[in-house]
């Protein structure tokens, strides 16, 4: 039986991390603030200016500036850096092989949703871990949508980061997400675009041990337990 993990309170700080594709260890770590944590939804806020960890090529080249044929074959390092864009609200339903991110332009003008296909979040005492699946979907306020990063998805397969079975499961997950979009289901039908962070919240701090092993946690007495969910692949 899987040990339950306690529910986080609004305003609590946790880590939202991604494992490296085809390599051991964590290569992305983003400290976030909990907005809501229920058996149906985990919502977190990544504030502008938050110190994060991200990958670079070993020669210092940003990943997306490297030509696609060699993007996934050259050696990489991880660096501490600041989130330079606007804040991002991330929403994830337990067991779903994707999370939905909301982006705003300046002045809180809503820009779009972004469906990030990934392994279902693995909860642990300090946050959540996943593994990115390259393929994504952009969803716009007029309810139109488009696939994103199909070239990276194809290149990841060619580079051996995804096998045929994984690629098929990711396509199936993307099609399921597209059906939710087409039906305008949750979270798109909800009023998250009008959400705003609590002005009293402080930006979370990136800890020194950001890449520590994910340790299970037993809920304190009286806490509302939320079960962990298995990985998609």
C-alpha positions, 0 to 999 in steps of 0.5 A: 500500500502506498503511503499517503502524503499530507495536503498542503495549505494555501501559501505553503512553499513546495518544489515542482521538479522534473527529472532529466529525460534519459538520464538520472537526477532532477534537472528542473526545480521551481519553488512554488506557492500552494494555491489549492490542494484537494483530492481533485486538484493541486494549484500552485503559483510560480512568481516572477523572479523566483530562483529556479534550477534549469538545464543548459548545454555544458558549453553554456548554450541555452537549450532552445538555441541549440539546433534540433539535431544536436539538442538532445545529444550534447552534454548538459549542466544545471544552473541556478537562475531567476524566472524572467517571465511573468508568473505562471499558475500551474494546475494538475489533477491527480493521475492526469498525464499533463498539467495546465499552465496559465500565462498572462501578459503585463497588466494581467491580460490573460494570454493562454493556457498551456497543456504540458504533457508529462508523467502524472505528478509524484507527490513527496514530502517537499513537493511534486516530481514529474518527467516532461514528455516534450509534446504540448498544447496551447489553448487560447481564450477563443477556445482554439488550440494547437499542438506545440513542440511536435518537432521536439517530440519527434527529435526526442524519439530519434535521440532515444529519449522515448521508445515507441511505447512511450511515444504512443502513450504520450500521443494517447494522452494528448488526444485525451487532453484535446477531448477535454479542450473540445468539451471545454471541461475543467480547468478551462471552464473554470474562472482561473484566468481571473485568479490573482495571487495573495499580495502578502505571499513572499517568493519561495526560496530555492533550497541548497538541497533542491535535488534531494531524494523524494522522501515519502511523508505520513500525514499529521493527525487530522490532516486530509490525506491525498494518495500518490499515483503511479507513473505513466511510464 
